[in-house]
């Protein structure tokens, strides 16, 4: 869909993203979703983690937690608790 939006073939779009961002487009989107989730966790303390998972486009809570922990080096719940203390 993004490639079509930019009037490029899929392979050309992927190559352009790698050249400009240093990562494939899917990785860029995943990282943006994780950053968005981190903001939602911080600013919506009453919202369950599972609800935020759906809001940012993940469909699998365990997959989200795995990606979140790999990126932020802590679970979503721990991140929320640690950031709210600062």
PDB file with SEQRES, HELIX, SHEET and CRYST1 records, atoms N, CA, C and O in Angstrom:
SEQRES   1 A   86  UNK UNK UNK UNK UNK UNK UNK UNK UNK UNK UNK UNK UNK          
SEQRES   2 A   86  UNK UNK UNK UNK UNK UNK UNK UNK UNK UNK UNK UNK UNK          
SEQRES   3 A   86  UNK UNK UNK UNK UNK UNK UNK UNK UNK UNK UNK UNK UNK          
SEQRES   4 A   86  UNK UNK UNK UNK UNK UNK UNK UNK UNK UNK UNK UNK UNK          
SEQRES   5 A   86  UNK UNK UNK UNK UNK UNK UNK UNK UNK UNK UNK UNK UNK          
SEQRES   6 A   86  UNK UNK UNK UNK UNK UNK UNK UNK UNK UNK UNK UNK UNK          
SEQRES   7 A   86  UNK UNK UNK UNK UNK UNK UNK UNK                              
HELIX    1 AA1 UNK A    2  UNK A    5  1                                   4    
HELIX    2 AA2 UNK A   10  UNK A   21  1                                  12    
HELIX    3 AA3 UNK A   25  UNK A   43  1                                  19    
HELIX    4 AA4 UNK A   49  UNK A   55  1                                   7    
HELIX    5 AA5 UNK A   61  UNK A   72  1                                  12    
HELIX    6 AA6 UNK A   76  UNK A   85  1                                  10    
CRYST1    1.000    1.000    1.000  90.00  90.00  90.00 P 1           1          
ATOM      1  N   UNK A   1       0.828  -1.181   0.000  1.00  0.00           N  
ATOM      2  CA  UNK A   1       0.000   0.000   0.000  1.00  0.00           C  
ATOM      3  C   UNK A   1       0.881   1.257   0.000  1.00  0.00           C  
ATOM      4  O   UNK A   1       0.620   2.211  -0.733  1.00  0.00           O  
ATOM      5  N   UNK A   2       1.932   1.240   0.838  1.00  0.00           N  
ATOM      6  CA  UNK A   2       2.823   2.403   0.875  1.00  0.00           C  
ATOM      7  C   UNK A   2       3.573   2.577  -0.441  1.00  0.00           C  
ATOM      8  O   UNK A   2       3.747   3.696  -0.925  1.00  0.00           O  
ATOM      9  N   UNK A   3       4.011   1.468  -1.009  1.00  0.00           N  
ATOM     10  CA  UNK A   3       4.720   1.551  -2.290  1.00  0.00           C  
ATOM     11  C   UNK A   3       3.824   2.183  -3.350  1.00  0.00           C  
ATOM     12  O   UNK A   3       4.275   3.035  -4.115  1.00  0.00           O  
ATOM     13  N   UNK A   4       2.569   1.774  -3.399  1.00  0.00           N  
ATOM     14  CA  UNK A   4       1.631   2.339  -4.366  1.00  0.00           C  
ATOM     15  C   UNK A   4       1.408   3.829  -4.101  1.00  0.00           C  
ATOM     16  O   UNK A   4       1.313   4.622  -5.037  1.00  0.00           O  
ATOM     17  N   UNK A   5       1.326   4.202  -2.835  1.00  0.00           N  
ATOM     18  CA  UNK A   5       1.137   5.611  -2.482  1.00  0.00           C  
ATOM     19  C   UNK A   5       2.276   6.470  -3.037  1.00  0.00           C  
ATOM     20  O   UNK A   5       2.047   7.593  -3.484  1.00  0.00           O  
ATOM     21  N   UNK A   6       3.497   5.942  -3.010  1.00  0.00           N  
ATOM     22  CA  UNK A   6       4.661   6.672  -3.501  1.00  0.00           C  
ATOM     23  C   UNK A   6       4.979   6.357  -4.964  1.00  0.00           C  
ATOM     24  O   UNK A   6       6.031   6.730  -5.483  1.00  0.00           O  
ATOM     25  N   UNK A   7       4.043   5.663  -5.613  1.00  0.00           N  
ATOM     26  CA  UNK A   7       4.176   5.321  -7.037  1.00  0.00           C  
ATOM     27  C   UNK A   7       5.476   4.583  -7.331  1.00  0.00           C  
ATOM     28  O   UNK A   7       6.184   4.888  -8.291  1.00  0.00           O  
ATOM     29  N   UNK A   8       5.771   3.591  -6.467  1.00  0.00           N  
ATOM     30  CA  UNK A   8       6.965   2.780  -6.640  1.00  0.00           C  
ATOM     31  C   UNK A   8       6.569   1.307  -6.610  1.00  0.00           C  
ATOM     32  O   UNK A   8       5.528   0.930  -6.073  1.00  0.00           O  
ATOM     33  N   UNK A   9       7.422   0.500  -7.196  1.00  0.00           N  
ATOM     34  CA  UNK A   9       7.225  -0.938  -7.043  1.00  0.00           C  
ATOM     35  C   UNK A   9       7.558  -1.297  -5.595  1.00  0.00           C  
ATOM     36  O   UNK A   9       8.212  -0.526  -4.894  1.00  0.00           O  
ATOM     37  N   UNK A  10       7.112  -2.453  -5.159  1.00  0.00           N  
ATOM     38  CA  UNK A  10       7.382  -2.877  -3.782  1.00  0.00           C  
ATOM     39  C   UNK A  10       8.887  -2.989  -3.551  1.00  0.00           C  
ATOM     40  O   UNK A  10       9.395  -2.526  -2.530  1.00  0.00           O  
ATOM     41  N   UNK A  11       9.590  -3.594  -4.482  1.00  0.00           N  
ATOM     42  CA  UNK A  11      11.040  -3.761  -4.297  1.00  0.00           C  
ATOM     43  C   UNK A  11      11.765  -2.417  -4.283  1.00  0.00           C  
ATOM     44  O   UNK A  11      12.690  -2.222  -3.494  1.00  0.00           O  
ATOM     45  N   UNK A  12      11.356  -1.496  -5.144  1.00  0.00           N  
ATOM     46  CA  UNK A  12      11.977  -0.171  -5.158  1.00  0.00           C  
ATOM     47  C   UNK A  12      11.686   0.579  -3.868  1.00  0.00           C  
ATOM     48  O   UNK A  12      12.558   1.269  -3.340  1.00  0.00           O  
ATOM     49  N   UNK A  13      10.470   0.450  -3.357  1.00  0.00           N  
ATOM     50  CA  UNK A  13      10.105   1.107  -2.104  1.00  0.00           C  
ATOM     51  C   UNK A  13      10.922   0.550  -0.945  1.00  0.00           C  
ATOM     52  O   UNK A  13      11.433   1.311  -0.123  1.00  0.00           O  
ATOM     53  N   UNK A  14      11.049  -0.773  -0.874  1.00  0.00           N  
ATOM     54  CA  UNK A  14      11.845  -1.392   0.193  1.00  0.00           C  
ATOM     55  C   UNK A  14      13.298  -0.926   0.123  1.00  0.00           C  
ATOM     56  O   UNK A  14      13.909  -0.609   1.144  1.00  0.00           O  
ATOM     57  N   UNK A  15      13.830  -0.888  -1.068  1.00  0.00           N  
ATOM     58  CA  UNK A  15      15.218  -0.453  -1.259  1.00  0.00           C  
ATOM     59  C   UNK A  15      15.380   1.011  -0.840  1.00  0.00           C  
ATOM     60  O   UNK A  15      16.349   1.361  -0.167  1.00  0.00           O  
ATOM     61  N   UNK A  16      14.448   1.847  -1.231  1.00  0.00           N  
ATOM     62  CA  UNK A  16      14.499   3.272  -0.879  1.00  0.00           C  
ATOM     63  C   UNK A  16      14.448   3.442   0.644  1.00  0.00           C  
ATOM     64  O   UNK A  16      15.193   4.247   1.202  1.00  0.00           O  
ATOM     65  N   UNK A  17      13.585   2.698   1.305  1.00  0.00           N  
ATOM     66  CA  UNK A  17      13.484   2.777   2.769  1.00  0.00           C  
ATOM     67  C   UNK A  17      14.783   2.348   3.433  1.00  0.00           C  
ATOM     68  O   UNK A  17      15.252   2.988   4.374  1.00  0.00           O  
ATOM     69  N   UNK A  18      15.351   1.275   2.940  1.00  0.00           N  
ATOM     70  CA  UNK A  18      16.618   0.807   3.529  1.00  0.00           C  
ATOM     71  C   UNK A  18      17.712   1.852   3.351  1.00  0.00           C  
ATOM     72  O   UNK A  18      18.530   2.064   4.246  1.00  0.00           O  
ATOM     73  N   UNK A  19      17.722   2.500   2.193  1.00  0.00           N  
ATOM     74  CA  UNK A  19      18.737   3.533   1.945  1.00  0.00           C  
ATOM     75  C   UNK A  19      18.512   4.756   2.835  1.00  0.00           C  
ATOM     76  O   UNK A  19      19.467   5.311   3.379  1.00  0.00           O  
ATOM     77  N   UNK A  20      17.271   5.171   2.984  1.00  0.00           N  
ATOM     78  CA  UNK A  20      16.956   6.381   3.749  1.00  0.00           C  
ATOM     79  C   UNK A  20      16.917   6.158   5.260  1.00  0.00           C  
ATOM     80  O   UNK A  20      17.378   7.003   6.027  1.00  0.00           O  
ATOM     81  N   UNK A  21      16.367   5.023   5.683  1.00  0.00           N  
ATOM     82  CA  UNK A  21      16.149   4.776   7.116  1.00  0.00           C  
ATOM     83  C   UNK A  21      17.133   3.778   7.721  1.00  0.00           C  
ATOM     84  O   UNK A  21      17.318   3.727   8.937  1.00  0.00           O  
ATOM     85  N   UNK A  22      17.754   2.994   6.858  1.00  0.00           N  
ATOM     86  CA  UNK A  22      18.669   1.980   7.341  1.00  0.00           C  
ATOM     87  C   UNK A  22      17.990   0.693   7.791  1.00  0.00           C  
ATOM     88  O   UNK A  22      18.652  -0.232   8.261  1.00  0.00           O  
ATOM     89  N   UNK A  23      16.676   0.637   7.650  1.00  0.00           N  
ATOM     90  CA  UNK A  23      15.904  -0.549   8.038  1.00  0.00           C  
ATOM     91  C   UNK A  23      14.778  -0.746   7.028  1.00  0.00           C  
ATOM     92  O   UNK A  23      14.390   0.196   6.336  1.00  0.00           O  
ATOM     93  N   UNK A  24      14.255  -1.963   6.941  1.00  0.00           N  
ATOM     94  CA  UNK A  24      13.125  -2.218   6.038  1.00  0.00           C  
ATOM     95  C   UNK A  24      11.873  -1.472   6.519  1.00  0.00           C  
ATOM     96  O   UNK A  24      11.766  -1.145   7.701  1.00  0.00           O  
ATOM     97  N   UNK A  25      10.937  -1.205   5.619  1.00  0.00           N  
ATOM     98  CA  UNK A  25       9.727  -0.474   6.001  1.00  0.00           C  
ATOM     99  C   UNK A  25       8.921  -1.155   7.107  1.00  0.00           C  
ATOM    100  O   UNK A  25       8.368  -0.475   7.971  1.00  0.00           O  
ATOM    101  N   UNK A  26       8.846  -2.475   7.092  1.00  0.00           N  
ATOM    102  CA  UNK A  26       8.078  -3.177   8.129  1.00  0.00           C  
ATOM    103  C   UNK A  26       8.699  -2.953   9.504  1.00  0.00           C  
ATOM    104  O   UNK A  26       7.981  -2.804  10.493  1.00  0.00           O  
ATOM    105  N   UNK A  27      10.016  -2.929   9.571  1.00  0.00           N  
ATOM    106  CA  UNK A  27      10.711  -2.675  10.838  1.00  0.00           C  
ATOM    107  C   UNK A  27      10.448  -1.241  11.311  1.00  0.00           C  
ATOM    108  O   UNK A  27      10.236  -1.006  12.501  1.00  0.00           O  
ATOM    109  N   UNK A  28      10.462  -0.298  10.388  1.00  0.00           N  
ATOM    110  CA  UNK A  28      10.173   1.093  10.736  1.00  0.00           C  
ATOM    111  C   UNK A  28       8.760   1.228  11.318  1.00  0.00           C  
ATOM    112  O   UNK A  28       8.560   1.898  12.331  1.00  0.00           O  
ATOM    113  N   UNK A  29       7.804   0.597  10.680  1.00  0.00           N  
ATOM    114  CA  UNK A  29       6.419   0.652  11.164  1.00  0.00           C  
ATOM    115  C   UNK A  29       6.318   0.002  12.540  1.00  0.00           C  
ATOM    116  O   UNK A  29       5.648   0.532  13.427  1.00  0.00           O  
ATOM    117  N   UNK A  30       6.974  -1.134  12.726  1.00  0.00           N  
ATOM    118  CA  UNK A  30       6.949  -1.818  14.018  1.00  0.00           C  
ATOM    119  C   UNK A  30       7.525  -0.933  15.116  1.00  0.00           C  
ATOM    120  O   UNK A  30       6.957  -0.850  16.204  1.00  0.00           O  
ATOM    121  N   UNK A  31       8.637  -0.279  14.844  1.00  0.00           N  
ATOM    122  CA  UNK A  31       9.256   0.603  15.840  1.00  0.00           C  
ATOM    123  C   UNK A  31       8.366   1.799  16.155  1.00  0.00           C  
ATOM    124  O   UNK A  31       8.288   2.233  17.305  1.00  0.00           O  
ATOM    125  N   UNK A  32       7.704   2.327  15.147  1.00  0.00           N  
ATOM    126  CA  UNK A  32       6.787   3.448  15.378  1.00  0.00           C  
ATOM    127  C   UNK A  32       5.627   3.008  16.262  1.00  0.00           C  
ATOM    128  O   UNK A  32       5.202   3.754  17.145  1.00  0.00           O  
ATOM    129  N   UNK A  33       5.113   1.808  16.034  1.00  0.00           N  
ATOM    130  CA  UNK A  33       4.023   1.283  16.873  1.00  0.00           C  
ATOM    131  C   UNK A  33       4.474   1.106  18.317  1.00  0.00           C  
ATOM    132  O   UNK A  33       3.714   1.397  19.241  1.00  0.00           O  
ATOM    133  N   UNK A  34       5.687   0.637  18.520  1.00  0.00           N  
ATOM    134  CA  UNK A  34       6.204   0.461  19.875  1.00  0.00           C  
ATOM    135  C   UNK A  34       6.381   1.813  20.577  1.00  0.00           C  
ATOM    136  O   UNK A  34       6.074   1.941  21.762  1.00  0.00           O  
ATOM    137  N   UNK A  35       6.866   2.804  19.857  1.00  0.00           N  
ATOM    138  CA  UNK A  35       7.014   4.144  20.441  1.00  0.00           C  
ATOM    139  C   UNK A  35       5.650   4.734  20.796  1.00  0.00           C  
ATOM    140  O   UNK A  35       5.489   5.362  21.842  1.00  0.00           O  
ATOM    141  N   UNK A  36       4.686   4.530  19.928  1.00  0.00           N  
ATOM    142  CA  UNK A  36       3.325   5.008  20.181  1.00  0.00           C  
ATOM    143  C   UNK A  36       2.755   4.305  21.415  1.00  0.00           C  
ATOM    144  O   UNK A  36       2.130   4.941  22.264  1.00  0.00           O  
ATOM    145  N   UNK A  37       2.972   3.002  21.507  1.00  0.00           N  
ATOM    146  CA  UNK A  37       2.496   2.241  22.660  1.00  0.00           C  
ATOM    147  C   UNK A  37       3.135   2.753  23.949  1.00  0.00           C  
ATOM    148  O   UNK A  37       2.460   2.869  24.972  1.00  0.00           O  
ATOM    149  N   UNK A  38       4.417   3.055  23.906  1.00  0.00           N  
ATOM    150  CA  UNK A  38       5.101   3.568  25.096  1.00  0.00           C  
ATOM    151  C   UNK A  38       4.469   4.877  25.560  1.00  0.00           C  
ATOM    152  O   UNK A  38       4.289   5.094  26.758  1.00  0.00           O  
ATOM    153  N   UNK A  39       4.135   5.742  24.617  1.00  0.00           N  
ATOM    154  CA  UNK A  39       3.470   7.009  24.969  1.00  0.00           C  
ATOM    155  C   UNK A  39       2.089   6.755  25.563  1.00  0.00           C  
ATOM    156  O   UNK A  39       1.711   7.378  26.556  1.00  0.00           O  
ATOM    157  N   UNK A  40       1.346   5.851  24.963  1.00  0.00           N  
ATOM    158  CA  UNK A  40       0.013   5.534  25.475  1.00  0.00           C  
ATOM    159  C   UNK A  40       0.088   4.926  26.874  1.00  0.00           C  
ATOM    160  O   UNK A  40      -0.741   5.232  27.731  1.00  0.00           O  
ATOM    161  N   UNK A  41       1.066   4.078  27.103  1.00  0.00           N  
ATOM    162  CA  UNK A  41       1.233   3.479  28.426  1.00  0.00           C  
ATOM    163  C   UNK A  41       1.505   4.547  29.477  1.00  0.00           C  
ATOM    164  O   UNK A  41       0.981   4.485  30.589  1.00  0.00           O  
ATOM    165  N   UNK A  42       2.310   5.504  29.124  1.00  0.00           N  
ATOM    166  CA  UNK A  42       2.672   6.559  30.066  1.00  0.00           C  
ATOM    167  C   UNK A  42       1.515   7.508  30.343  1.00  0.00           C  
ATOM    168  O   UNK A  42       1.274   7.879  31.492  1.00  0.00           O  
ATOM    169  N   UNK A  43       0.805   7.898  29.305  1.00  0.00           N  
ATOM    170  CA  UNK A  43      -0.228   8.934  29.437  1.00  0.00           C  
ATOM    171  C   UNK A  43      -1.624   8.397  29.729  1.00  0.00           C  
ATOM    172  O   UNK A  43      -2.559   9.171  29.933  1.00  0.00           O  
ATOM    173  N   UNK A  44      -1.766   7.090  29.750  1.00  0.00           N  
ATOM    174  CA  UNK A  44      -3.062   6.466  30.033  1.00  0.00           C  
ATOM    175  C   UNK A  44      -2.892   5.372  31.081  1.00  0.00           C  
ATOM    176  O   UNK A  44      -3.054   4.190  30.779  1.00  0.00           O  
ATOM    177  N   UNK A  45      -2.566   5.762  32.309  1.00  0.00           N  
ATOM    178  CA  UNK A  45      -2.256   4.751  33.324  1.00  0.00           C  
ATOM    179  C   UNK A  45      -3.416   3.827  33.667  1.00  0.00           C  
ATOM    180  O   UNK A  45      -3.187   2.728  34.172  1.00  0.00           O  
ATOM    181  N   UNK A  46      -4.641   4.235  33.412  1.00  0.00           N  
ATOM    182  CA  UNK A  46      -5.787   3.387  33.715  1.00  0.00           C  
ATOM    183  C   UNK A  46      -6.148   2.415  32.610  1.00  0.00           C  
ATOM    184  O   UNK A  46      -7.030   1.575  32.790  1.00  0.00           O  
ATOM    185  N   UNK A  47      -5.491   2.513  31.482  1.00  0.00           N  
ATOM    186  CA  UNK A  47      -5.792   1.648  30.348  1.00  0.00           C  
ATOM    187  C   UNK A  47      -4.958   0.377  30.429  1.00  0.00           C  
ATOM    188  O   UNK A  47      -3.746   0.427  30.640  1.00  0.00           O  
ATOM    189  N   UNK A  48      -5.616  -0.748  30.261  1.00  0.00           N  
ATOM    190  CA  UNK A  48      -4.908  -2.028  30.315  1.00  0.00           C  
ATOM    191  C   UNK A  48      -3.930  -2.156  29.145  1.00  0.00           C  
ATOM    192  O   UNK A  48      -4.176  -1.655  28.048  1.00  0.00           O  
ATOM    193  N   UNK A  49      -2.828  -2.834  29.407  1.00  0.00           N  
ATOM    194  CA  UNK A  49      -1.814  -3.054  28.367  1.00  0.00           C  
ATOM    195  C   UNK A  49      -2.445  -3.705  27.147  1.00  0.00           C  
ATOM    196  O   UNK A  49      -2.150  -3.318  26.016  1.00  0.00           O  
ATOM    197  N   UNK A  50      -3.315  -4.693  27.364  1.00  0.00           N  
ATOM    198  CA  UNK A  50      -3.938  -5.405  26.244  1.00  0.00           C  
ATOM    199  C   UNK A  50      -4.717  -4.452  25.341  1.00  0.00           C  
ATOM    200  O   UNK A  50      -4.710  -4.618  24.122  1.00  0.00           O  
ATOM    201  N   UNK A  51      -5.373  -3.477  25.909  1.00  0.00           N  
ATOM    202  CA  UNK A  51      -6.121  -2.512  25.090  1.00  0.00           C  
ATOM    203  C   UNK A  51      -5.177  -1.654  24.253  1.00  0.00           C  
ATOM    204  O   UNK A  51      -5.460  -1.358  23.092  1.00  0.00           O  
ATOM    205  N   UNK A  52      -4.072  -1.265  24.839  1.00  0.00           N  
ATOM    206  CA  UNK A  52      -3.086  -0.475  24.095  1.00  0.00           C  
ATOM    207  C   UNK A  52      -2.486  -1.293  22.964  1.00  0.00           C  
ATOM    208  O   UNK A  52      -2.204  -0.763  21.889  1.00  0.00           O  
ATOM    209  N   UNK A  53      -2.290  -2.580  23.204  1.00  0.00           N  
ATOM    210  CA  UNK A  53      -1.781  -3.472  22.161  1.00  0.00           C  
ATOM    211  C   UNK A  53      -2.667  -3.390  20.926  1.00  0.00           C  
ATOM    212  O   UNK A  53      -2.168  -3.259  19.809  1.00  0.00           O  
ATOM    213  N   UNK A  54      -3.983  -3.467  21.125  1.00  0.00           N  
ATOM    214  CA  UNK A  54      -4.920  -3.414  19.984  1.00  0.00           C  
ATOM    215  C   UNK A  54      -4.890  -2.034  19.346  1.00  0.00           C  
ATOM    216  O   UNK A  54      -4.953  -1.918  18.123  1.00  0.00           O  
ATOM    217  N   UNK A  55      -4.793  -0.977  20.164  1.00  0.00           N  
ATOM    218  CA  UNK A  55      -4.808   0.396  19.633  1.00  0.00           C  
ATOM    219  C   UNK A  55      -3.646   0.660  18.676  1.00  0.00           C  
ATOM    220  O   UNK A  55      -3.806   1.383  17.693  1.00  0.00           O  
ATOM    221  N   UNK A  56      -2.494   0.085  18.954  1.00  0.00           N  
ATOM    222  CA  UNK A  56      -1.332   0.350  18.102  1.00  0.00           C  
ATOM    223  C   UNK A  56      -1.191  -0.630  16.945  1.00  0.00           C  
ATOM    224  O   UNK A  56      -0.229  -0.558  16.181  1.00  0.00           O  
ATOM    225  N   UNK A  57      -2.145  -1.542  16.816  1.00  0.00           N  
ATOM    226  CA  UNK A  57      -2.175  -2.391  15.633  1.00  0.00           C  
ATOM    227  C   UNK A  57      -1.654  -3.802  15.799  1.00  0.00           C  
ATOM    228  O   UNK A  57      -1.658  -4.571  14.838  1.00  0.00           O  
ATOM    229  N   UNK A  58      -1.208  -4.161  16.977  1.00  0.00           N  
ATOM    230  CA  UNK A  58      -0.798  -5.549  17.204  1.00  0.00           C  
ATOM    231  C   UNK A  58      -2.033  -6.402  17.410  1.00  0.00           C  
ATOM    232  O   UNK A  58      -3.048  -5.923  17.916  1.00  0.00           O  
ATOM    233  N   UNK A  59      -1.954  -7.646  17.025  1.00  0.00           N  
ATOM    234  CA  UNK A  59      -3.073  -8.570  17.205  1.00  0.00           C  
ATOM    235  C   UNK A  59      -2.728  -9.681  18.195  1.00  0.00           C  
ATOM    236  O   UNK A  59      -3.594 -10.465  18.584  1.00  0.00           O  
ATOM    237  N   UNK A  60      -1.470  -9.744  18.597  1.00  0.00           N  
ATOM    238  CA  UNK A  60      -1.021 -10.795  19.499  1.00  0.00           C  
ATOM    239  C   UNK A  60      -0.293 -10.139  20.677  1.00  0.00           C  
ATOM    240  O   UNK A  60       0.763  -9.532  20.502  1.00  0.00           O  
ATOM    241  N   UNK A  61      -0.861 -10.266  21.858  1.00  0.00           N  
ATOM    242  CA  UNK A  61      -0.314  -9.612  23.053  1.00  0.00           C  
ATOM    243  C   UNK A  61       1.080 -10.139  23.379  1.00  0.00           C  
ATOM    244  O   UNK A  61       1.973  -9.359  23.710  1.00  0.00           O  
ATOM    245  N   UNK A  62       1.274 -11.445  23.291  1.00  0.00           N  
ATOM    246  CA  UNK A  62       2.589 -12.013  23.605  1.00  0.00           C  
ATOM    247  C   UNK A  62       3.655 -11.523  22.633  1.00  0.00           C  
ATOM    248  O   UNK A  62       4.778 -11.230  23.043  1.00  0.00           O  
ATOM    249  N   UNK A  63       3.319 -11.432  21.365  1.00  0.00           N  
ATOM    250  CA  UNK A  63       4.239 -10.922  20.353  1.00  0.00           C  
ATOM    251  C   UNK A  63       4.591  -9.470  20.662  1.00  0.00           C  
ATOM    252  O   UNK A  63       5.754  -9.075  20.579  1.00  0.00           O  
ATOM    253  N   UNK A  64       3.580  -8.678  21.018  1.00  0.00           N  
ATOM    254  CA  UNK A  64       3.823  -7.279  21.376  1.00  0.00           C  
ATOM    255  C   UNK A  64       4.773  -7.194  22.569  1.00  0.00           C  
ATOM    256  O   UNK A  64       5.743  -6.438  22.540  1.00  0.00           O  
ATOM    257  N   UNK A  65       4.495  -7.963  23.609  1.00  0.00           N  
ATOM    258  CA  UNK A  65       5.347  -7.918  24.813  1.00  0.00           C  
ATOM    259  C   UNK A  65       6.795  -8.292  24.483  1.00  0.00           C  
ATOM    260  O   UNK A  65       7.735  -7.686  24.998  1.00  0.00           O  
ATOM    261  N   UNK A  66       6.958  -9.284  23.630  1.00  0.00           N  
ATOM    262  CA  UNK A  66       8.301  -9.707  23.214  1.00  0.00           C  
ATOM    263  C   UNK A  66       9.023  -8.571  22.483  1.00  0.00           C  
ATOM    264  O   UNK A  66      10.182  -8.279  22.776  1.00  0.00           O  
ATOM    265  N   UNK A  67       8.340  -7.936  21.538  1.00  0.00           N  
ATOM    266  CA  UNK A  67       8.940  -6.830  20.792  1.00  0.00           C  
ATOM    267  C   UNK A  67       9.213  -5.633  21.704  1.00  0.00           C  
ATOM    268  O   UNK A  67      10.257  -4.992  21.593  1.00  0.00           O  
ATOM    269  N   UNK A  68       8.274  -5.334  22.604  1.00  0.00           N  
ATOM    270  CA  UNK A  68       8.428  -4.196  23.510  1.00  0.00           C  
ATOM    271  C   UNK A  68       9.647  -4.413  24.405  1.00  0.00           C  
ATOM    272  O   UNK A  68      10.465  -3.509  24.578  1.00  0.00           O  
ATOM    273  N   UNK A  69       9.763  -5.601  24.966  1.00  0.00           N  
ATOM    274  CA  UNK A  69      10.887  -5.889  25.859  1.00  0.00           C  
ATOM    275  C   UNK A  69      12.212  -5.850  25.103  1.00  0.00           C  
ATOM    276  O   UNK A  69      13.212  -5.376  25.641  1.00  0.00           O  
ATOM    277  N   UNK A  70      12.235  -6.330  23.889  1.00  0.00           N  
ATOM    278  CA  UNK A  70      13.462  -6.290  23.086  1.00  0.00           C  
ATOM    279  C   UNK A  70      13.870  -4.842  22.790  1.00  0.00           C  
ATOM    280  O   UNK A  70      15.060  -4.525  22.767  1.00  0.00           O  
ATOM    281  N   UNK A  71      12.896  -3.973  22.568  1.00  0.00           N  
ATOM    282  CA  UNK A  71      13.193  -2.581  22.218  1.00  0.00           C  
ATOM    283  C   UNK A  71      13.503  -1.728  23.443  1.00  0.00           C  
ATOM    284  O   UNK A  71      14.465  -0.960  23.432  1.00  0.00           O  
ATOM    285  N   UNK A  72      12.699  -1.854  24.500  1.00  0.00           N  
ATOM    286  CA  UNK A  72      12.838  -0.992  25.676  1.00  0.00           C  
ATOM    287  C   UNK A  72      13.583  -1.654  26.838  1.00  0.00           C  
ATOM    288  O   UNK A  72      13.822  -1.016  27.863  1.00  0.00           O  
ATOM    289  N   UNK A  73      13.945  -2.917  26.684  1.00  0.00           N  
ATOM    290  CA  UNK A  73      14.688  -3.670  27.702  1.00  0.00           C  
ATOM    291  C   UNK A  73      13.907  -3.882  28.995  1.00  0.00           C  
ATOM    292  O   UNK A  73      14.497  -4.122  30.048  1.00  0.00           O  
ATOM    293  N   UNK A  74      12.590  -3.793  28.917  1.00  0.00           N  
ATOM    294  CA  UNK A  74      11.714  -4.106  30.041  1.00  0.00           C  
ATOM    295  C   UNK A  74      10.306  -4.340  29.518  1.00  0.00           C  
ATOM    296  O   UNK A  74       9.970  -3.947  28.401  1.00  0.00           O  
ATOM    297  N   UNK A  75       9.494  -4.980  30.337  1.00  0.00           N  
ATOM    298  CA  UNK A  75       8.123  -5.274  29.928  1.00  0.00           C  
ATOM    299  C   UNK A  75       7.318  -3.982  29.866  1.00  0.00           C  
ATOM    300  O   UNK A  75       7.723  -2.977  30.450  1.00  0.00           O  
ATOM    301  N   UNK A  76       6.179  -3.991  29.165  1.00  0.00           N  
ATOM    302  CA  UNK A  76       5.336  -2.796  29.129  1.00  0.00           C  
ATOM    303  C   UNK A  76       4.900  -2.346  30.524  1.00  0.00           C  
ATOM    304  O   UNK A  76       4.884  -1.148  30.807  1.00  0.00           O  
ATOM    305  N   UNK A  77       4.551  -3.282  31.386  1.00  0.00           N  
ATOM    306  CA  UNK A  77       4.117  -2.923  32.743  1.00  0.00           C  
ATOM    307  C   UNK A  77       5.264  -2.302  33.536  1.00  0.00           C  
ATOM    308  O   UNK A  77       5.072  -1.288  34.207  1.00  0.00           O  
ATOM    309  N   UNK A  78       6.436  -2.893  33.465  1.00  0.00           N  
ATOM    310  CA  UNK A  78       7.600  -2.342  34.166  1.00  0.00           C  
ATOM    311  C   UNK A  78       7.955  -0.969  33.619  1.00  0.00           C  
ATOM    312  O   UNK A  78       8.285  -0.063  34.383  1.00  0.00           O  
ATOM    313  N   UNK A  79       7.890  -0.808  32.303  1.00  0.00           N  
ATOM    314  CA  UNK A  79       8.188   0.483  31.690  1.00  0.00           C  
ATOM    315  C   UNK A  79       7.229   1.551  32.197  1.00  0.00           C  
ATOM    316  O   UNK A  79       7.640   2.659  32.544  1.00  0.00           O  
ATOM    317  N   UNK A  80       5.957   1.207  32.235  1.00  0.00           N  
ATOM    318  CA  UNK A  80       4.938   2.147  32.719  1.00  0.00           C  
ATOM    319  C   UNK A  80       5.234   2.544  34.159  1.00  0.00           C  
ATOM    320  O   UNK A  80       5.187   3.728  34.492  1.00  0.00           O  
ATOM    321  N   UNK A  81       5.537   1.579  35.014  1.00  0.00           N  
ATOM    322  CA  UNK A  81       5.806   1.861  36.424  1.00  0.00           C  
ATOM    323  C   UNK A  81       7.069   2.698  36.584  1.00  0.00           C  
ATOM    324  O   UNK A  81       7.075   3.661  37.350  1.00  0.00           O  
ATOM    325  N   UNK A  82       8.131   2.347  35.877  1.00  0.00           N  
ATOM    326  CA  UNK A  82       9.385   3.070  36.003  1.00  0.00           C  
ATOM    327  C   UNK A  82       9.298   4.493  35.463  1.00  0.00           C  
ATOM    328  O   UNK A  82       9.870   5.410  36.052  1.00  0.00           O  
ATOM    329  N   UNK A  83       8.601   4.689  34.366  1.00  0.00           N  
ATOM    330  CA  UNK A  83       8.482   6.022  33.783  1.00  0.00           C  
ATOM    331  C   UNK A  83       7.554   6.923  34.598  1.00  0.00           C  
ATOM    332  O   UNK A  83       7.753   8.137  34.635  1.00  0.00           O  
ATOM    333  N   UNK A  84       6.561   6.355  35.238  1.00  0.00           N  
ATOM    334  CA  UNK A  84       5.631   7.179  36.009  1.00  0.00           C  
ATOM    335  C   UNK A  84       6.291   7.691  37.291  1.00  0.00           C  
ATOM    336  O   UNK A  84       5.823   8.672  37.870  1.00  0.00           O  
ATOM    337  N   UNK A  85       7.365   7.047  37.743  1.00  0.00           N  
ATOM    338  CA  UNK A  85       8.083   7.483  38.947  1.00  0.00           C  
ATOM    339  C   UNK A  85       9.022   8.648  38.662  1.00  0.00           C  
ATOM    340  O   UNK A  85       9.399   9.383  39.575  1.00  0.00           O  
ATOM    341  N   UNK A  86       9.395   8.816  37.411  1.00  0.00           N  
ATOM    342  CA  UNK A  86      10.384   9.855  37.047  1.00  0.00           C  
ATOM    343  C   UNK A  86       9.776  11.219  37.027  1.00  0.00           C  
ATOM    344  O   UNK A  86      10.466  12.198  36.742  1.00  0.00           O  
TER     345      UNK A  86                                                      
END                                                                             
